[in-house]
């Protein structure tokens, strides 16, 4: 019997046990068999056994046992130094989608998947596709903080998913809080250097706001852009103008914008984020406090970094919008 036939026979036997409800026995035997292949450094065989077993257990509603094999599979990927390509990611994301809702092991699996993709892939904060799928699942499960954390580092499709999440979240709040929900994505996207995603999110969020709310809106068009102005939501107007200012990169314009909206900004907790944005995009140095020597040492060890993308910049957590936490 060939090695491939042997593996296929093992998989069929364990699938039969799972179908019969012998979950514990199948789980234990799958671990033992996979461990044997790991000792032989036979990573493909261990992968096939664990992927098939984990998927069968998850589909049978056995989140704990299936999740354990998922984490084991990631251990195999780490030991085998498997890169996050279409094949390896495809297996992991299929497993992730199969997790029963509210299974605690899922969060551990997601976190370890991000670490693995960061270690063996080209993105220091983890693979964007992994982040997008995880964030989308958290959004579906109404876990907005986890969803935000992952979608912020996701794919070109993530801003739309995030806009849907933030708008849905906003609709259960007072109408004047719209800017706070918009800022939860616009500011972090800018802080990670992803202006394109910030613009896409803002466009989708405000389009939904215009369609589904009773807020007064005015369309303002220039030769280079179109902007919706909300007379009753000055902070939302500020965010839209901030995005235009970032595109132009003129420090004087940024200072003028902050000055014009100063009375409204004082009631938010956006100050530190805006200072960082001022330094990143307009060359306005942030005020430094404390021990200059310690600041210098901190800069030496923390390093610099460009805006978002591959092997460039650590993720910056989403600044909490005032009144939401």
Protein Blocks (a to p, Z undefined) as FASTA:
>chain_A
ZZklmmmmmmmmmmmmmmnopamlmmmmmmmmmmmmmmnopaklmmmmmmmmmmmmmmno
pamlmmmmmmmmmmmmmmnopacdfklmmmmmmmmmmpcghiaklmmmmmmmmmmmmmmm
mbfnbpfklmmmmmmmmmmnopaklmmmmmmmmcfklmmmmmmmmmmmmmmmcfklmmmm
mmmmmmmmmmnopaklmmmmmmmmmmmmmmmmcbdcdddddfkbccdddfklmmlmmmmm
mmmmmmnopaklmmmmmmmmmmmmmmpcklmmmmmmmmmmnopacddedjfklmmmmmmm
nopadeehehkbccddddddehkZZ
